[in-house]
Amino acid sequence: MSTTCNDLVLVHINGKPAFFARIEDISADVKPGWWQVKLLVLTHPCQIFTWILEESQINGAQFTMGGTPVIIEKVISPLGREEEVLNQQQEKKSEGNSKECGKVVAFPGKKKDIE
């Protein structure tokens, strides 16, 4: 699951949910392999944070800030989960149907001419 711009994330600090944020922008940092991630932190009032992270950290790998463990978790809407489950069920059905439709059965008997 890749996290990208406009995704909603839940930031965990010290192993506990701390705040929600929306990823506003991800741009390359001057340091190769690192990214500047601009977060709209959904607090009152809203705040903008820019963190410099590796791709794995953006996608949920644990990292530390000042020795404090931090994890960014992408949030999936319950509606999105329902749609995902329905899509998986439909794919399984269509796979099952295509396997059944692929069988050829020969019936012994007279051949009738078709006019």
C-alpha positions as YAML, in Angstrom:
chain: A
units: angstrom
residues:
- id: 1
  name: MET
  ca: [0.00, 0.00, 0.00]
- id: 2
  name: SER
  ca: [1.68, 3.13, -1.20]
- id: 3
  name: THR
  ca: [1.06, 6.44, 0.56]
- id: 4
  name: THR
  ca: [0.85, 9.49, -1.70]
- id: 5
  name: CYS
  ca: [-0.45, 13.08, -1.94]
- id: 6
  name: ASN
  ca: [-3.95, 13.74, -0.56]
- id: 7
  name: ASP
  ca: [-3.89, 10.55, 1.51]
- id: 8
  name: LEU
  ca: [-5.10, 10.73, 5.09]
- id: 9
  name: VAL
  ca: [-2.61, 9.35, 7.61]
- id: 10
  name: LEU
  ca: [-2.59, 8.63, 11.33]
- id: 11
  name: VAL
  ca: [0.69, 9.48, 13.01]
- id: 12
  name: HIS
  ca: [1.66, 7.28, 15.97]
- id: 13
  name: ILE
  ca: [4.12, 8.66, 18.50]
- id: 14
  name: ASN
  ca: [5.62, 6.37, 21.15]
- id: 15
  name: GLY
  ca: [3.35, 3.57, 19.91]
- id: 16
  name: LYS
  ca: [0.13, 5.58, 20.48]
- id: 17
  name: PRO
  ca: [-2.12, 7.35, 17.95]
- id: 18
  name: ALA
  ca: [-1.24, 11.05, 18.14]
- id: 19
  name: PHE
  ca: [-2.86, 12.97, 15.27]
- id: 20
  name: PHE
  ca: [-4.37, 12.73, 11.79]
- id: 21
  name: ALA
  ca: [-2.85, 14.57, 8.84]
- id: 22
  name: ARG
  ca: [-3.31, 14.86, 5.09]
- id: 23
  name: ILE
  ca: [-0.27, 14.59, 2.86]
- id: 24
  name: GLU
  ca: [-0.19, 17.84, 0.91]
- id: 25
  name: ASP
  ca: [2.99, 17.32, -1.09]
- id: 26
  name: ILE
  ca: [5.89, 14.91, -1.52]
- id: 27
  name: SER
  ca: [8.95, 16.29, -3.27]
- id: 28
  name: ALA
  ca: [12.52, 15.11, -3.66]
- id: 29
  name: ASP
  ca: [14.98, 16.31, -1.04]
- id: 30
  name: VAL
  ca: [18.51, 17.39, -1.93]
- id: 31
  name: LYS
  ca: [19.74, 14.20, -0.23]
- id: 32
  name: PRO
  ca: [19.24, 11.29, -2.69]
- id: 33
  name: GLY
  ca: [16.61, 8.74, -1.56]
- id: 34
  name: TRP
  ca: [14.95, 11.17, 0.84]
- id: 35
  name: TRP
  ca: [11.69, 13.10, 0.40]
- id: 36
  name: GLN
  ca: [10.22, 16.31, 1.81]
- id: 37
  name: VAL
  ca: [6.74, 15.39, 2.99]
- id: 38
  name: LYS
  ca: [4.39, 18.29, 3.68]
- id: 39
  name: LEU
  ca: [1.64, 17.31, 6.15]
- id: 40
  name: LEU
  ca: [-1.53, 19.27, 6.92]
- id: 41
  name: VAL
  ca: [-1.96, 18.35, 10.57]
- id: 42
  name: LEU
  ca: [-5.66, 18.16, 11.42]
- id: 43
  name: THR
  ca: [-5.63, 19.91, 14.77]
- id: 44
  name: HIS
  ca: [-7.29, 23.15, 15.81]
- id: 45
  name: PRO
  ca: [-5.86, 25.32, 14.43]
- id: 46
  name: CYS
  ca: [-4.49, 23.33, 11.50]
- id: 47
  name: GLN
  ca: [-0.71, 23.27, 11.15]
- id: 48
  name: ILE
  ca: [1.70, 22.44, 8.36]
- id: 49
  name: PHE
  ca: [4.69, 20.19, 9.11]
- id: 50
  name: THR
  ca: [7.41, 19.31, 6.61]
- id: 51
  name: TRP
  ca: [9.32, 16.16, 7.47]
- id: 52
  name: ILE
  ca: [12.26, 14.74, 5.53]
- id: 53
  name: LEU
  ca: [11.69, 10.99, 5.24]
- id: 54
  name: GLU
  ca: [12.72, 7.91, 3.28]
- id: 55
  name: GLU
  ca: [10.08, 6.19, 1.14]
- id: 56
  name: SER
  ca: [9.78, 3.27, 3.56]
- id: 57
  name: GLN
  ca: [9.02, 5.70, 6.40]
- id: 58
  name: ILE
  ca: [6.28, 7.38, 4.35]
- id: 59
  name: ASN
  ca: [4.79, 3.90, 3.81]
- id: 60
  name: GLY
  ca: [4.69, 2.85, 7.46]
- id: 61
  name: ALA
  ca: [8.21, 1.89, 8.56]
- id: 62
  name: GLN
  ca: [9.05, 3.03, 12.08]
- id: 63
  name: PHE
  ca: [11.57, 5.85, 12.49]
- id: 64
  name: THR
  ca: [12.64, 8.13, 15.32]
- id: 65
  name: MET
  ca: [12.60, 11.89, 15.81]
- id: 66
  name: GLY
  ca: [14.83, 12.99, 18.65]
- id: 67
  name: GLY
  ca: [14.83, 9.41, 19.91]
- id: 68
  name: THR
  ca: [11.00, 9.20, 19.92]
- id: 69
  name: PRO
  ca: [9.50, 6.37, 17.81]
- id: 70
  name: VAL
  ca: [7.14, 7.56, 15.05]
- id: 71
  name: ILE
  ca: [5.02, 5.62, 12.54]
- id: 72
  name: ILE
  ca: [2.90, 7.01, 9.70]
- id: 73
  name: GLU
  ca: [-0.12, 4.80, 8.95]
- id: 74
  name: LYS
  ca: [-2.24, 5.34, 5.83]
- id: 75
  name: VAL
  ca: [-5.94, 5.57, 6.73]
- id: 76
  name: ILE
  ca: [-8.39, 3.70, 4.51]
- id: 77
  name: SER
  ca: [-12.03, 4.80, 4.60]
- id: 78
  name: PRO
  ca: [-14.49, 2.11, 5.73]
- id: 79
  name: LEU
  ca: [-16.26, 2.72, 2.40]
- id: 80
  name: GLY
  ca: [-13.02, 2.04, 0.57]
- id: 81
  name: ARG
  ca: [-12.60, -1.23, 2.48]
- id: 82
  name: GLU
  ca: [-16.14, -2.33, 1.56]
- id: 83
  name: GLU
  ca: [-15.48, -1.58, -2.12]
- id: 84
  name: GLU
  ca: [-12.17, -3.46, -1.94]
- id: 85
  name: VAL
  ca: [-13.87, -6.53, -0.45]
- id: 86
  name: LEU
  ca: [-16.65, -6.41, -3.08]
- id: 87
  name: ASN
  ca: [-14.08, -6.14, -5.88]
- id: 88
  name: GLN
  ca: [-12.19, -9.14, -4.51]
- id: 89
  name: GLN
  ca: [-15.42, -11.16, -4.29]
- id: 90
  name: GLN
  ca: [-16.35, -10.26, -7.88]
- id: 91
  name: GLU
  ca: [-12.87, -11.23, -9.08]
- id: 92
  name: LYS
  ca: [-13.17, -14.62, -7.37]
- id: 93
  name: LYS
  ca: [-16.62, -15.16, -8.93]
- id: 94
  name: SER
  ca: [-15.41, -14.29, -12.41]
- id: 95
  name: GLU
  ca: [-12.37, -16.56, -11.98]
- id: 96
  name: GLY
  ca: [-14.67, -19.39, -10.89]
- id: 97
  name: ASN
  ca: [-17.07, -18.80, -13.80]
- id: 98
  name: SER
  ca: [-14.33, -18.70, -16.38]
- id: 99
  name: LYS
  ca: [-12.95, -22.03, -15.15]
- id: 100
  name: GLU
  ca: [-16.38, -23.67, -15.38]
- id: 101
  name: CYS
  ca: [-17.08, -22.23, -18.82]
- id: 102
  name: GLY
  ca: [-13.83, -23.64, -20.17]
- id: 103
  name: LYS
  ca: [-15.00, -27.29, -19.94]
- id: 104
  name: VAL
  ca: [-15.96, -29.07, -23.14]
- id: 105
  name: VAL
  ca: [-18.35, -31.99, -22.88]
- id: 106
  name: ALA
  ca: [-18.95, -34.37, -25.83]
- id: 107
  name: PHE
  ca: [-22.32, -36.12, -26.14]
- id: 108
  name: PRO
  ca: [-22.43, -39.37, -28.08]
- id: 109
  name: GLY
  ca: [-25.30, -39.75, -30.49]
- id: 110
  name: LYS
  ca: [-26.59, -38.89, -33.99]
- id: 111
  name: LYS
  ca: [-25.34, -35.84, -35.78]
- id: 112
  name: LYS
  ca: [-28.13, -33.74, -37.23]
- id: 113
  name: ASP
  ca: [-27.65, -31.72, -40.37]
- id: 114
  name: ILE
  ca: [-28.27, -28.04, -40.00]
- id: 115
  name: GLU
  ca: [-30.00, -26.40, -42.93]
...
